Each structure stands twice: as C-alpha cells, then as structure tokens.
Amino acid sequence: MSGMSGLDLQTRLAAQGLRVPTIFITAFPDDRIRARALAQGAVCILDKPFERKELLRCIDIALKSDAHKDG
C-alpha cells in the first residue's frame, strides 16, 4: 500500500469505531508486528508463501468473528 501500512490502516479504522476482521498477508514476517496486529484485533497473519487452505481457514475465522457483524 502506498503511504500507509496495514497496521496504520487497522489503527485508523479502530479509531473510527470500525471493527473489521483483518487478515494480514506479509512477505516480511516480524514478531513485533505480528504481536501488534493480533493485539489490535487481526484474525490471522499469513506469511508468504502460504497454502490455499491456510487462507481459507483465515477467511472462515473472519466470517465467524463478531467483528464483521453490525451492531
């Protein structure tokens, strides 16, 4: 993304009261970033390359999370 990291976007959405079930995908895994993303509500973090079944599992988790529901 240009001008904003995924973590920055996640922080901005949360500050606006928007709860979005987020799946992070990265080519540069970093334990500190992973911990921050999870602490801020990420449902999954996938390191490239990843298996299709891993992405599908994360999508299933996101769809079942309370974060995607209105109210």
HTML snippet that shows the backbone in 3Dmol.js (N, CA, C, O; Angstrom):
<script src="https://3Dmol.org/build/3Dmol-min.js"></script>
<div id="view" style="width:600px;height:400px;position:relative"></div>
<script>
const pdb = `
ATOM      1  N   MET A   1       0.850  -1.178   0.000  1.00  0.00           N
ATOM      2  CA  MET A   1       0.000   0.000   0.000  1.00  0.00           C
ATOM      3  C   MET A   1       0.890   1.234   0.000  1.00  0.00           C
ATOM      4  O   MET A   1       1.966   1.252   0.597  1.00  0.00           O
ATOM      5  N   SER A   2       0.425   2.223  -0.661  1.00  0.00           N
ATOM      6  CA  SER A   2       1.201   3.447  -0.759  1.00  0.00           C
ATOM      7  C   SER A   2       0.826   4.430   0.355  1.00  0.00           C
ATOM      8  O   SER A   2      -0.344   4.776   0.518  1.00  0.00           O
ATOM      9  N   GLY A   3       1.829   4.875   1.120  1.00  0.00           N
ATOM     10  CA  GLY A   3       1.610   5.920   2.106  1.00  0.00           C
ATOM     11  C   GLY A   3       1.084   5.463   3.451  1.00  0.00           C
ATOM     12  O   GLY A   3       1.082   6.249   4.398  1.00  0.00           O
ATOM     13  N   MET A   4       0.642   4.233   3.570  1.00  0.00           N
ATOM     14  CA  MET A   4       0.088   3.765   4.841  1.00  0.00           C
ATOM     15  C   MET A   4       0.315   2.252   4.939  1.00  0.00           C
ATOM     16  O   MET A   4       0.093   1.512   3.982  1.00  0.00           O
ATOM     17  N   SER A   5       0.755   1.821   6.103  1.00  0.00           N
ATOM     18  CA  SER A   5       0.931   0.380   6.302  1.00  0.00           C
ATOM     19  C   SER A   5      -0.403  -0.258   6.676  1.00  0.00           C
ATOM     20  O   SER A   5      -1.361   0.435   7.017  1.00  0.00           O
ATOM     21  N   GLY A   6      -0.450  -1.559   6.608  1.00  0.00           N
ATOM     22  CA  GLY A   6      -1.646  -2.275   7.031  1.00  0.00           C
ATOM     23  C   GLY A   6      -1.961  -2.031   8.494  1.00  0.00           C
ATOM     24  O   GLY A   6      -3.126  -1.918   8.876  1.00  0.00           O
ATOM     25  N   LEU A   7      -0.916  -1.950   9.317  1.00  0.00           N
ATOM     26  CA  LEU A   7      -1.119  -1.656  10.742  1.00  0.00           C
ATOM     27  C   LEU A   7      -1.677  -0.256  10.940  1.00  0.00           C
ATOM     28  O   LEU A   7      -2.534  -0.038  11.797  1.00  0.00           O
ATOM     29  N   ASP A   8      -1.187   0.696  10.142  1.00  0.00           N
ATOM     30  CA  ASP A   8      -1.719   2.058  10.228  1.00  0.00           C
ATOM     31  C   ASP A   8      -3.201   2.087   9.855  1.00  0.00           C
ATOM     32  O   ASP A   8      -4.003   2.745  10.517  1.00  0.00           O
ATOM     33  N   LEU A   9      -3.551   1.375   8.803  1.00  0.00           N
ATOM     34  CA  LEU A   9      -4.954   1.318   8.389  1.00  0.00           C
ATOM     35  C   LEU A   9      -5.805   0.675   9.473  1.00  0.00           C
ATOM     36  O   LEU A   9      -6.889   1.166   9.787  1.00  0.00           O
ATOM     37  N   GLN A  10      -5.325  -0.412  10.041  1.00  0.00           N
ATOM     38  CA  GLN A  10      -6.054  -1.095  11.109  1.00  0.00           C
ATOM     39  C   GLN A  10      -6.276  -0.150  12.290  1.00  0.00           C
ATOM     40  O   GLN A  10      -7.369  -0.112  12.854  1.00  0.00           O
ATOM     41  N   THR A  11      -5.252   0.606  12.664  1.00  0.00           N
ATOM     42  CA  THR A  11      -5.353   1.562  13.763  1.00  0.00           C
ATOM     43  C   THR A  11      -6.360   2.660  13.440  1.00  0.00           C
ATOM     44  O   THR A  11      -7.173   3.021  14.290  1.00  0.00           O
ATOM     45  N   ARG A  12      -6.316   3.186  12.239  1.00  0.00           N
ATOM     46  CA  ARG A  12      -7.233   4.250  11.828  1.00  0.00           C
ATOM     47  C   ARG A  12      -8.686   3.769  11.830  1.00  0.00           C
ATOM     48  O   ARG A  12      -9.574   4.488  12.289  1.00  0.00           O
ATOM     49  N   LEU A  13      -8.929   2.578  11.329  1.00  0.00           N
ATOM     50  CA  LEU A  13     -10.290   2.036  11.328  1.00  0.00           C
ATOM     51  C   LEU A  13     -10.806   1.861  12.756  1.00  0.00           C
ATOM     52  O   LEU A  13     -11.949   2.204  13.057  1.00  0.00           O
ATOM     53  N   ALA A  14      -9.956   1.326  13.629  1.00  0.00           N
ATOM     54  CA  ALA A  14     -10.356   1.127  15.027  1.00  0.00           C
ATOM     55  C   ALA A  14     -10.662   2.463  15.699  1.00  0.00           C
ATOM     56  O   ALA A  14     -11.609   2.561  16.479  1.00  0.00           O
ATOM     57  N   ALA A  15      -9.872   3.484  15.405  1.00  0.00           N
ATOM     58  CA  ALA A  15     -10.093   4.806  15.994  1.00  0.00           C
ATOM     59  C   ALA A  15     -11.428   5.402  15.556  1.00  0.00           C
ATOM     60  O   ALA A  15     -12.015   6.221  16.264  1.00  0.00           O
ATOM     61  N   GLN A  16     -11.898   4.987  14.392  1.00  0.00           N
ATOM     62  CA  GLN A  16     -13.185   5.460  13.885  1.00  0.00           C
ATOM     63  C   GLN A  16     -14.331   4.556  14.322  1.00  0.00           C
ATOM     64  O   GLN A  16     -15.476   4.753  13.918  1.00  0.00           O
ATOM     65  N   GLY A  17     -14.016   3.564  15.149  1.00  0.00           N
ATOM     66  CA  GLY A  17     -15.045   2.667  15.648  1.00  0.00           C
ATOM     67  C   GLY A  17     -15.445   1.574  14.670  1.00  0.00           C
ATOM     68  O   GLY A  17     -16.471   0.919  14.853  1.00  0.00           O
ATOM     69  N   LEU A  18     -14.639   1.375  13.632  1.00  0.00           N
ATOM     70  CA  LEU A  18     -14.933   0.349  12.631  1.00  0.00           C
ATOM     71  C   LEU A  18     -14.186  -0.924  12.978  1.00  0.00           C
ATOM     72  O   LEU A  18     -12.956  -0.957  12.990  1.00  0.00           O
ATOM     73  N   ARG A  19     -14.938  -1.959  13.257  1.00  0.00           N
ATOM     74  CA  ARG A  19     -14.347  -3.250  13.594  1.00  0.00           C
ATOM     75  C   ARG A  19     -14.377  -4.119  12.350  1.00  0.00           C
ATOM     76  O   ARG A  19     -15.440  -4.575  11.929  1.00  0.00           O
ATOM     77  N   VAL A  20     -13.234  -4.341  11.773  1.00  0.00           N
ATOM     78  CA  VAL A  20     -13.122  -5.108  10.537  1.00  0.00           C
ATOM     79  C   VAL A  20     -12.260  -6.338  10.817  1.00  0.00           C
ATOM     80  O   VAL A  20     -11.133  -6.202  11.295  1.00  0.00           O
ATOM     81  N   PRO A  21     -12.771  -7.541  10.525  1.00  0.00           N
ATOM     82  CA  PRO A  21     -11.940  -8.729  10.727  1.00  0.00           C
ATOM     83  C   PRO A  21     -10.815  -8.731   9.688  1.00  0.00           C
ATOM     84  O   PRO A  21     -11.050  -8.947   8.499  1.00  0.00           O
ATOM     85  N   THR A  22      -9.607  -8.489  10.156  1.00  0.00           N
ATOM     86  CA  THR A  22      -8.474  -8.271   9.267  1.00  0.00           C
ATOM     87  C   THR A  22      -7.590  -9.503   9.167  1.00  0.00           C
ATOM     88  O   THR A  22      -7.284 -10.156  10.164  1.00  0.00           O
ATOM     89  N   ILE A  23      -7.188  -9.803   7.936  1.00  0.00           N
ATOM     90  CA  ILE A  23      -6.212 -10.856   7.664  1.00  0.00           C
ATOM     91  C   ILE A  23      -4.994 -10.161   7.067  1.00  0.00           C
ATOM     92  O   ILE A  23      -5.079  -9.563   5.994  1.00  0.00           O
ATOM     93  N   PHE A  24      -3.873 -10.239   7.753  1.00  0.00           N
ATOM     94  CA  PHE A  24      -2.640  -9.654   7.242  1.00  0.00           C
ATOM     95  C   PHE A  24      -1.875 -10.691   6.443  1.00  0.00           C
ATOM     96  O   PHE A  24      -1.767 -11.849   6.847  1.00  0.00           O
ATOM     97  N   ILE A  25      -1.347 -10.269   5.313  1.00  0.00           N
ATOM     98  CA  ILE A  25      -0.503 -11.116   4.480  1.00  0.00           C
ATOM     99  C   ILE A  25       0.810 -10.359   4.294  1.00  0.00           C
ATOM    100  O   ILE A  25       0.813  -9.204   3.867  1.00  0.00           O
ATOM    101  N   THR A  26       1.925 -11.019   4.617  1.00  0.00           N
ATOM    102  CA  THR A  26       3.208 -10.335   4.551  1.00  0.00           C
ATOM    103  C   THR A  26       4.296 -11.204   3.945  1.00  0.00           C
ATOM    104  O   THR A  26       4.305 -12.425   4.100  1.00  0.00           O
ATOM    105  N   ALA A  27       5.204 -10.548   3.258  1.00  0.00           N
ATOM    106  CA  ALA A  27       6.399 -11.219   2.763  1.00  0.00           C
ATOM    107  C   ALA A  27       7.565 -11.012   3.718  1.00  0.00           C
ATOM    108  O   ALA A  27       8.633 -11.601   3.549  1.00  0.00           O
ATOM    109  N   PHE A  28       7.348 -10.160   4.732  1.00  0.00           N
ATOM    110  CA  PHE A  28       8.407  -9.815   5.676  1.00  0.00           C
ATOM    111  C   PHE A  28       7.938 -10.057   7.111  1.00  0.00           C
ATOM    112  O   PHE A  28       7.635  -9.103   7.828  1.00  0.00           O
ATOM    113  N   PRO A  29       7.874 -11.321   7.541  1.00  0.00           N
ATOM    114  CA  PRO A  29       7.391 -11.623   8.887  1.00  0.00           C
ATOM    115  C   PRO A  29       8.276 -11.005   9.963  1.00  0.00           C
ATOM    116  O   PRO A  29       9.504 -11.026   9.879  1.00  0.00           O
ATOM    117  N   ASP A  30       7.615 -10.457  10.969  1.00  0.00           N
ATOM    118  CA  ASP A  30       8.302  -9.810  12.080  1.00  0.00           C
ATOM    119  C   ASP A  30       7.461 -10.055  13.328  1.00  0.00           C
ATOM    120  O   ASP A  30       6.273  -9.732  13.351  1.00  0.00           O
ATOM    121  N   ASP A  31       8.067 -10.619  14.355  1.00  0.00           N
ATOM    122  CA  ASP A  31       7.316 -10.984  15.564  1.00  0.00           C
ATOM    123  C   ASP A  31       6.669  -9.782  16.243  1.00  0.00           C
ATOM    124  O   ASP A  31       5.553  -9.892  16.753  1.00  0.00           O
ATOM    125  N   ARG A  32       7.349  -8.634  16.259  1.00  0.00           N
ATOM    126  CA  ARG A  32       6.775  -7.440  16.889  1.00  0.00           C
ATOM    127  C   ARG A  32       5.546  -6.942  16.134  1.00  0.00           C
ATOM    128  O   ARG A  32       4.548  -6.551  16.738  1.00  0.00           O
ATOM    129  N   ILE A  33       5.633  -6.962  14.823  1.00  0.00           N
ATOM    130  CA  ILE A  33       4.498  -6.519  14.004  1.00  0.00           C
ATOM    131  C   ILE A  33       3.339  -7.507  14.153  1.00  0.00           C
ATOM    132  O   ILE A  33       2.177  -7.114  14.263  1.00  0.00           O
ATOM    133  N   ARG A  34       3.680  -8.788  14.153  1.00  0.00           N
ATOM    134  CA  ARG A  34       2.655  -9.833  14.334  1.00  0.00           C
ATOM    135  C   ARG A  34       1.927  -9.629  15.662  1.00  0.00           C
ATOM    136  O   ARG A  34       0.697  -9.676  15.708  1.00  0.00           O
ATOM    137  N   ALA A  35       2.667  -9.407  16.727  1.00  0.00           N
ATOM    138  CA  ALA A  35       2.062  -9.205  18.043  1.00  0.00           C
ATOM    139  C   ALA A  35       1.175  -7.965  18.051  1.00  0.00           C
ATOM    140  O   ALA A  35       0.081  -7.987  18.615  1.00  0.00           O
ATOM    141  N   ARG A  36       1.638  -6.898  17.433  1.00  0.00           N
ATOM    142  CA  ARG A  36       0.843  -5.659  17.388  1.00  0.00           C
ATOM    143  C   ARG A  36      -0.452  -5.863  16.603  1.00  0.00           C
ATOM    144  O   ARG A  36      -1.520  -5.433  17.040  1.00  0.00           O
ATOM    145  N   ALA A  37      -0.358  -6.513  15.454  1.00  0.00           N
ATOM    146  CA  ALA A  37      -1.548  -6.743  14.639  1.00  0.00           C
ATOM    147  C   ALA A  37      -2.569  -7.593  15.384  1.00  0.00           C
ATOM    148  O   ALA A  37      -3.763  -7.293  15.369  1.00  0.00           O
ATOM    149  N   LEU A  38      -2.104  -8.646  16.030  1.00  0.00           N
ATOM    150  CA  LEU A  38      -3.017  -9.509  16.780  1.00  0.00           C
ATOM    151  C   LEU A  38      -3.619  -8.774  17.969  1.00  0.00           C
ATOM    152  O   LEU A  38      -4.801  -8.942  18.271  1.00  0.00           O
ATOM    153  N   ALA A  39      -2.812  -7.959  18.647  1.00  0.00           N
ATOM    154  CA  ALA A  39      -3.316  -7.190  19.787  1.00  0.00           C
ATOM    155  C   ALA A  39      -4.384  -6.190  19.353  1.00  0.00           C
ATOM    156  O   ALA A  39      -5.292  -5.869  20.121  1.00  0.00           O
ATOM    157  N   GLN A  40      -4.272  -5.705  18.133  1.00  0.00           N
ATOM    158  CA  GLN A  40      -5.238  -4.740  17.600  1.00  0.00           C
ATOM    159  C   GLN A  40      -6.441  -5.422  16.942  1.00  0.00           C
ATOM    160  O   GLN A  40      -7.320  -4.748  16.406  1.00  0.00           O
ATOM    161  N   GLY A  41      -6.480  -6.764  16.984  1.00  0.00           N
ATOM    162  CA  GLY A  41      -7.665  -7.460  16.523  1.00  0.00           C
ATOM    163  C   GLY A  41      -7.577  -8.225  15.223  1.00  0.00           C
ATOM    164  O   GLY A  41      -8.597  -8.703  14.727  1.00  0.00           O
ATOM    165  N   ALA A  42      -6.391  -8.357  14.655  1.00  0.00           N
ATOM    166  CA  ALA A  42      -6.271  -9.163  13.433  1.00  0.00           C
ATOM    167  C   ALA A  42      -6.727 -10.592  13.721  1.00  0.00           C
ATOM    168  O   ALA A  42      -6.450 -11.131  14.792  1.00  0.00           O
ATOM    169  N   VAL A  43      -7.424 -11.202  12.768  1.00  0.00           N
ATOM    170  CA  VAL A  43      -7.878 -12.574  12.976  1.00  0.00           C
ATOM    171  C   VAL A  43      -6.819 -13.585  12.547  1.00  0.00           C
ATOM    172  O   VAL A  43      -6.774 -14.701  13.063  1.00  0.00           O
ATOM    173  N   CYS A  44      -5.966 -13.189  11.598  1.00  0.00           N
ATOM    174  CA  CYS A  44      -4.903 -14.078  11.123  1.00  0.00           C
ATOM    175  C   CYS A  44      -3.779 -13.247  10.515  1.00  0.00           C
ATOM    176  O   CYS A  44      -3.977 -12.119  10.064  1.00  0.00           O
ATOM    177  N   ILE A  45      -2.602 -13.844  10.521  1.00  0.00           N
ATOM    178  CA  ILE A  45      -1.465 -13.279   9.800  1.00  0.00           C
ATOM    179  C   ILE A  45      -0.836 -14.416   9.012  1.00  0.00           C
ATOM    180  O   ILE A  45      -0.456 -15.442   9.575  1.00  0.00           O
ATOM    181  N   LEU A  46      -0.732 -14.223   7.714  1.00  0.00           N
ATOM    182  CA  LEU A  46      -0.150 -15.234   6.843  1.00  0.00           C
ATOM    183  C   LEU A  46       1.171 -14.727   6.300  1.00  0.00           C
ATOM    184  O   LEU A  46       1.272 -13.589   5.842  1.00  0.00           O
ATOM    185  N   ASP A  47       2.178 -15.578   6.355  1.00  0.00           N
ATOM    186  CA  ASP A  47       3.476 -15.262   5.774  1.00  0.00           C
ATOM    187  C   ASP A  47       3.528 -15.857   4.368  1.00  0.00           C
ATOM    188  O   ASP A  47       3.159 -17.011   4.150  1.00  0.00           O
ATOM    189  N   LYS A  48       3.994 -15.042   3.420  1.00  0.00           N
ATOM    190  CA  LYS A  48       4.147 -15.540   2.054  1.00  0.00           C
ATOM    191  C   LYS A  48       5.362 -16.449   1.994  1.00  0.00           C
ATOM    192  O   LYS A  48       6.357 -16.162   2.660  1.00  0.00           O
ATOM    193  N   PRO A  49       5.328 -17.511   1.242  1.00  0.00           N
ATOM    194  CA  PRO A  49       4.148 -18.053   0.575  1.00  0.00           C
ATOM    195  C   PRO A  49       3.298 -18.831   1.574  1.00  0.00           C
ATOM    196  O   PRO A  49       3.802 -19.313   2.589  1.00  0.00           O
ATOM    197  N   PHE A  50       2.023 -18.947   1.283  1.00  0.00           N
ATOM    198  CA  PHE A  50       1.125 -19.688   2.159  1.00  0.00           C
ATOM    199  C   PHE A  50       0.257 -20.605   1.309  1.00  0.00           C
ATOM    200  O   PHE A  50       0.077 -20.397   0.110  1.00  0.00           O
ATOM    201  N   GLU A  51      -0.262 -21.603   1.959  1.00  0.00           N
ATOM    202  CA  GLU A  51      -1.127 -22.573   1.286  1.00  0.00           C
ATOM    203  C   GLU A  51      -2.543 -22.036   1.172  1.00  0.00           C
ATOM    204  O   GLU A  51      -2.996 -21.281   2.032  1.00  0.00           O
ATOM    205  N   ARG A  52      -3.221 -22.411   0.145  1.00  0.00           N
ATOM    206  CA  ARG A  52      -4.611 -22.004  -0.071  1.00  0.00           C
ATOM    207  C   ARG A  52      -5.483 -22.353   1.123  1.00  0.00           C
ATOM    208  O   ARG A  52      -6.352 -21.574   1.513  1.00  0.00           O
ATOM    209  N   LYS A  53      -5.252 -23.525   1.702  1.00  0.00           N
ATOM    210  CA  LYS A  53      -6.082 -23.952   2.838  1.00  0.00           C
ATOM    211  C   LYS A  53      -5.884 -23.033   4.043  1.00  0.00           C
ATOM    212  O   LYS A  53      -6.805 -22.851   4.840  1.00  0.00           O
ATOM    213  N   GLU A  54      -4.684 -22.450   4.182  1.00  0.00           N
ATOM    214  CA  GLU A  54      -4.453 -21.507   5.278  1.00  0.00           C
ATOM    215  C   GLU A  54      -5.286 -20.242   5.092  1.00  0.00           C
ATOM    216  O   GLU A  54      -5.875 -19.735   6.046  1.00  0.00           O
ATOM    217  N   LEU A  55      -5.333 -19.739   3.866  1.00  0.00           N
ATOM    218  CA  LEU A  55      -6.144 -18.553   3.585  1.00  0.00           C
ATOM    219  C   LEU A  55      -7.625 -18.850   3.813  1.00  0.00           C
ATOM    220  O   LEU A  55      -8.336 -18.039   4.405  1.00  0.00           O
ATOM    221  N   LEU A  56      -8.084 -19.994   3.352  1.00  0.00           N
ATOM    222  CA  LEU A  56      -9.486 -20.359   3.537  1.00  0.00           C
ATOM    223  C   LEU A  56      -9.832 -20.491   5.022  1.00  0.00           C
ATOM    224  O   LEU A  56     -10.931 -20.124   5.439  1.00  0.00           O
ATOM    225  N   ARG A  57      -8.900 -21.013   5.816  1.00  0.00           N
ATOM    226  CA  ARG A  57      -9.114 -21.124   7.258  1.00  0.00           C
ATOM    227  C   ARG A  57      -9.253 -19.730   7.874  1.00  0.00           C
ATOM    228  O   ARG A  57     -10.117 -19.504   8.720  1.00  0.00           O
ATOM    229  N   CYS A  58      -8.405 -18.805   7.447  1.00  0.00           N
ATOM    230  CA  CYS A  58      -8.459 -17.440   7.976  1.00  0.00           C
ATOM    231  C   CYS A  58      -9.753 -16.735   7.562  1.00  0.00           C
ATOM    232  O   CYS A  58     -10.345 -16.007   8.359  1.00  0.00           O
ATOM    233  N   ILE A  59     -10.182 -16.944   6.346  1.00  0.00           N
ATOM    234  CA  ILE A  59     -11.445 -16.359   5.888  1.00  0.00           C
ATOM    235  C   ILE A  59     -12.598 -16.900   6.719  1.00  0.00           C
ATOM    236  O   ILE A  59     -13.499 -16.153   7.101  1.00  0.00           O
ATOM    237  N   ASP A  60     -12.569 -18.186   6.996  1.00  0.00           N
ATOM    238  CA  ASP A  60     -13.618 -18.797   7.825  1.00  0.00           C
ATOM    239  C   ASP A  60     -13.626 -18.176   9.220  1.00  0.00           C
ATOM    240  O   ASP A  60     -14.691 -17.874   9.757  1.00  0.00           O
ATOM    241  N   ILE A  61     -12.453 -17.987   9.805  1.00  0.00           N
ATOM    242  CA  ILE A  61     -12.355 -17.349  11.123  1.00  0.00           C
ATOM    243  C   ILE A  61     -12.923 -15.939  11.065  1.00  0.00           C
ATOM    244  O   ILE A  61     -13.676 -15.535  11.951  1.00  0.00           O
ATOM    245  N   ALA A  62     -12.566 -15.186  10.024  1.00  0.00           N
ATOM    246  CA  ALA A  62     -13.049 -13.804   9.883  1.00  0.00           C
ATOM    247  C   ALA A  62     -14.566 -13.763   9.761  1.00  0.00           C
ATOM    248  O   ALA A  62     -15.218 -12.919  10.376  1.00  0.00           O
ATOM    249  N   LEU A  63     -15.121 -14.658   8.982  1.00  0.00           N
ATOM    250  CA  LEU A  63     -16.572 -14.672   8.793  1.00  0.00           C
ATOM    251  C   LEU A  63     -17.320 -15.062  10.067  1.00  0.00           C
ATOM    252  O   LEU A  63     -18.458 -14.643  10.278  1.00  0.00           O
ATOM    253  N   LYS A  64     -16.687 -15.850  10.895  1.00  0.00           N
ATOM    254  CA  LYS A  64     -17.319 -16.280  12.145  1.00  0.00           C
ATOM    255  C   LYS A  64     -17.078 -15.310  13.297  1.00  0.00           C
ATOM    256  O   LYS A  64     -17.672 -15.448  14.366  1.00  0.00           O
ATOM    257  N   SER A  65     -16.204 -14.326  13.077  1.00  0.00           N
ATOM    258  CA  SER A  65     -15.885 -13.381  14.153  1.00  0.00           C
ATOM    259  C   SER A  65     -17.016 -12.388  14.347  1.00  0.00           C
ATOM    260  O   SER A  65     -17.795 -12.125  13.431  1.00  0.00           O
ATOM    261  N   ASP A  66     -17.097 -11.844  15.544  1.00  0.00           N
ATOM    262  CA  ASP A  66     -18.094 -10.813  15.844  1.00  0.00           C
ATOM    263  C   ASP A  66     -17.789  -9.505  15.126  1.00  0.00           C
ATOM    264  O   ASP A  66     -18.680  -8.673  14.953  1.00  0.00           O
ATOM    265  N   ALA A  67     -16.551  -9.316  14.711  1.00  0.00           N
ATOM    266  CA  ALA A  67     -16.140  -8.043  14.128  1.00  0.00           C
ATOM    267  C   ALA A  67     -16.857  -7.729  12.826  1.00  0.00           C
ATOM    268  O   ALA A  67     -17.010  -6.556  12.487  1.00  0.00           O
ATOM    269  N   HIS A  68     -17.299  -8.732  12.090  1.00  0.00           N
ATOM    270  CA  HIS A  68     -17.948  -8.445  10.804  1.00  0.00           C
ATOM    271  C   HIS A  68     -19.442  -8.199  10.929  1.00  0.00           C
ATOM    272  O   HIS A  68     -20.089  -7.848   9.943  1.00  0.00           O
ATOM    273  N   LYS A  69     -19.998  -8.374  12.110  1.00  0.00           N
ATOM    274  CA  LYS A  69     -21.448  -8.224  12.292  1.00  0.00           C
ATOM    275  C   LYS A  69     -21.792  -6.788  12.660  1.00  0.00           C
ATOM    276  O   LYS A  69     -21.038  -6.123  13.370  1.00  0.00           O
ATOM    277  N   ASP A  70     -22.914  -6.325  12.183  1.00  0.00           N
ATOM    278  CA  ASP A  70     -23.385  -4.976  12.542  1.00  0.00           C
ATOM    279  C   ASP A  70     -23.913  -4.980  13.974  1.00  0.00           C
ATOM    280  O   ASP A  70     -24.359  -6.002  14.494  1.00  0.00           O
ATOM    281  N   GLY A  71     -23.844  -3.784  14.600  1.00  0.00           N
ATOM    282  CA  GLY A  71     -24.446  -3.642  15.920  1.00  0.00           C
ATOM    283  C   GLY A  71     -23.450  -3.743  16.972  1.00  0.00           C
ATOM    284  O   GLY A  71     -23.786  -3.646  18.152  1.00  0.00           O
TER     285      GLY A  71
END
`;
const viewer = $3Dmol.createViewer("view");
viewer.addModel(pdb, "pdb");
viewer.setStyle({}, {cartoon: {color: "spectrum"}});
viewer.zoomTo();
viewer.render();
</script>
